[in-house]
Amino acid sequence: MSDSPPSAPGSGPDRRTVLGATAAVLLASVASSDALATPVATVDESLPRLARGLNLSHWFEYERGQGLNAAEMRQLKALGLDHVRIPVDPVVGGWHPLRGGKLAFLGELQAAADMAMAAGLEVVIDLHLEPSDKKILEDQPATEAELLRLWQTLAQAFGGSPKRQLALELFNEPQYYGLKRLRWPPLQRRLLDTVRQRAPAHLVLLSGSGGGSFEGLASLQPVRDAAVAYVFHHYDPFLFTHQGTVWQDERYTTAGLRHGLRYPPQPAHDSALPLRAPKATGIQGAAVKARAATEMAAHLQAGWGPQRLRADMDRAGRFARERGVRVLCNEFGCIRAQVDADSRYRWITDMRTALEANGIGWTLWDYTDIFGITAQSAQLGQVGQRKLDAAAYAALGLQASAPGAGR
């Protein structure tokens, strides 16, 4: 889930704290010393496809309240999905960037991955730090040693898993805005080298700086490793997908002050929606309201709709073809609460079809939390009982008639 607008370098409030309480320009290319000058030509077909999947958020993050059981995993496979992405916040497990530490839930995480693989699903283990903890790593380069040690542990734990079914994602949404972007490619390369010591053949997912956006990805040069794929996230239009989200930093977006926006935009309807009172007060509050008007005007003029989303995904498709690499969109989604359901599923449909038209695998954010597509989304204690919304089947191109599928 995106913490800030793709073009804004905001860390914003810590989402772990907030949710615990409440449930573009291209960057300059920076190549590491062994980056290829020419595109990678081949991809190992024995590696995970990662064509259609769901993010299983809040299982090894936050309050850890959204676990699954084996029957639910089998149902996801029967629906036509081929993978799940498991975001892992190591701080929740006892590790910290300043002092390291063991992952208390590592055994549970291994069991969860094994359960998914036993159901026939591919699994992505995704290192998913909170913005405040990312900032520590970014501001204090000495802490990178703890990150490397963490990946030694994770690679050791999962290096024995079948390479056809398990992939490792080094770092979710690296920030490194501005000149700090120069530090991300060499750090990512060191992380990759660390993983390769214990998982020499597994698929590893790499990303660009700038919050996981395609713009950040486009600045990378391919590395000399055919068992990698490149990932980006897409939540545009941000005002629509993140409307009403309480953790947004109002210095960078007013998406959290709105709800009821439609997709495609309906100017008369959307511009008349009331704006929730900003957290900022006085002069700052007036500036936020002025920003809200400017942001809405830009949103309505941007041409959001199926053609615009297709054009954006066509850019990602061209990048993949020209570089000769695999590209995946492993996060896209829309907040669930107080959003017009038809608009929400139209956007998901348009995103999914635009990605598939370009041969880009996708992973929806998310399965059953606040961006969820189940009738029990954001509810605790629903393990094994969740059923997808009726509209989700068509939006994701899934099999509504699959055994165990419910409406």
Secondary structure as the mmCIF struct_conf table of DSSP 4:
data_model
#
loop_
_struct_conf.conf_type_id
_struct_conf.id
_struct_conf.beg_label_comp_id
_struct_conf.beg_label_asym_id
_struct_conf.beg_label_seq_id
_struct_conf.end_label_comp_id
_struct_conf.end_label_asym_id
_struct_conf.end_label_seq_id
BEND BEND1 ASP A 3 SER A 4
TURN_TY1_P TURN_TY1_P1 PRO A 6 SER A 7
BEND BEND2 PRO A 13 PRO A 13
HELX_RH_AL_P HELX_RH_AL_P1 ARG A 15 THR A 22
HELX_LH_PP_P HELX_LH_PP_P1 LEU A 26 SER A 29
TURN_TY1_P TURN_TY1_P2 SER A 33 ASP A 34
STRN STRN1 ALA A 35 ALA A 35
BEND BEND3 ALA A 37 THR A 38
TURN_TY1_P TURN_TY1_P3 GLU A 45 SER A 46
BEND BEND4 LEU A 47 LEU A 47
STRN STRN2 ARG A 52 ASN A 55
TURN_TY1_P TURN_TY1_P4 SER A 57 HIS A 58
BEND BEND5 TRP A 59 TRP A 59
STRN STRN3 PHE A 60 PHE A 60
BEND BEND6 GLU A 61 GLU A 61
TURN_TY1_P TURN_TY1_P5 TYR A 62 GLU A 63
HELX_RH_AL_P HELX_RH_AL_P2 ALA A 70 ALA A 78
TURN_TY1_P TURN_TY1_P6 LEU A 79 GLY A 80
STRN STRN4 HIS A 83 VAL A 88
TURN_TY1_P TURN_TY1_P7 PRO A 90 GLY A 94
STRN STRN5 HIS A 96 HIS A 96
TURN_TY1_P TURN_TY1_P8 PRO A 97 ARG A 99
STRN STRN6 GLY A 100 GLY A 100
TURN_TY1_P TURN_TY1_P9 ALA A 104 PHE A 105
HELX_RH_AL_P HELX_RH_AL_P3 LEU A 106 ALA A 118
TURN_TY1_P TURN_TY1_P10 ALA A 119 GLY A 120
STRN STRN7 GLU A 122 LEU A 127
HELX_RH_AL_P HELX_RH_AL_P4 PRO A 131 ASP A 139
HELX_RH_3T_P HELX_RH_3T_P1 PRO A 141 THR A 143
HELX_RH_AL_P HELX_RH_AL_P5 GLU A 144 PHE A 158
TURN_TY1_P TURN_TY1_P11 GLY A 159 GLY A 160
BEND BEND7 SER A 161 SER A 161
TURN_TY1_P TURN_TY1_P12 LYS A 163 GLN A 165
STRN STRN8 LEU A 166 GLU A 169
BEND BEND8 ASN A 172 GLU A 173
HELX_RH_3T_P HELX_RH_3T_P2 GLY A 178 ARG A 183
HELX_RH_AL_P HELX_RH_AL_P6 TRP A 184 ARG A 196
TURN_TY1_P TURN_TY1_P13 GLN A 197 ARG A 198
BEND BEND9 PRO A 200 HIS A 202
STRN STRN9 LEU A 203 SER A 207
TURN_TY1_P TURN_TY1_P14 SER A 209 GLY A 211
BEND BEND10 GLY A 212 GLY A 212
HELX_RH_AL_P HELX_RH_AL_P7 PHE A 214 LEU A 217
TURN_TY1_P TURN_TY1_P15 ALA A 218 SER A 219
HELX_LH_PP_P HELX_LH_PP_P2 LEU A 220 PRO A 222
STRN STRN10 VAL A 223 VAL A 223
BEND BEND11 ARG A 224 ARG A 224
BEND BEND12 ALA A 226 ALA A 227
STRN STRN11 VAL A 228 HIS A 233
BEND BEND13 PRO A 237 PRO A 237
HELX_RH_AL_P HELX_RH_AL_P8 PHE A 238 THR A 241
TURN_TY1_P TURN_TY1_P16 HIS A 242 GLY A 244
TURN_TY1_P TURN_TY1_P17 VAL A 246 TRP A 247
TURN_TY1_P TURN_TY1_P18 GLU A 250 TYR A 252
HELX_RH_3T_P HELX_RH_3T_P3 ALA A 255 LEU A 257
BEND BEND14 TYR A 263 PRO A 264
HELX_RH_AL_P HELX_RH_AL_P9 PRO A 267 SER A 271
TURN_TY1_P TURN_TY1_P19 ALA A 272 ALA A 272
BEND BEND15 LEU A 273 LEU A 273
HELX_LH_PP_P HELX_LH_PP_P3 PRO A 274 PRO A 278
BEND BEND16 LYS A 279 ALA A 280
HELX_RH_AL_P HELX_RH_AL_P10 GLY A 282 GLN A 301
BEND BEND17 ALA A 302 ALA A 302
BEND BEND18 GLY A 305 GLY A 305
HELX_RH_AL_P HELX_RH_AL_P11 PRO A 306 ARG A 323
TURN_TY1_P TURN_TY1_P20 GLY A 324 GLY A 324
STRN STRN12 VAL A 327 PHE A 332
TURN_TY1_P TURN_TY1_P21 ALA A 337 GLN A 338
BEND BEND19 VAL A 339 VAL A 339
HELX_RH_AL_P HELX_RH_AL_P12 ALA A 341 ALA A 357
TURN_TY1_P TURN_TY1_P22 ASN A 358 GLY A 359
STRN STRN13 GLY A 361 LEU A 364
BEND BEND20 TRP A 365 TRP A 365
BEND BEND21 TYR A 367 ASP A 369
TURN_TY1_P TURN_TY1_P23 ILE A 370 PHE A 371
STRN STRN14 THR A 374 THR A 374
TURN_TY1_P TURN_TY1_P24 ALA A 375 ALA A 378
BEND BEND22 LEU A 380 GLY A 381
TURN_TY1_P TURN_TY1_P25 VAL A 383 GLN A 385
STRN STRN15 LEU A 388 LEU A 388
HELX_RH_AL_P HELX_RH_AL_P13 ALA A 390 LEU A 396
TURN_TY1_P TURN_TY1_P26 GLY A 397 GLY A 397
TURN_TY1_P TURN_TY1_P27 ALA A 400 SER A 401
BEND BEND23 ALA A 402 ALA A 402
TURN_TY1_P TURN_TY1_P28 PRO A 403 GLY A 404
#
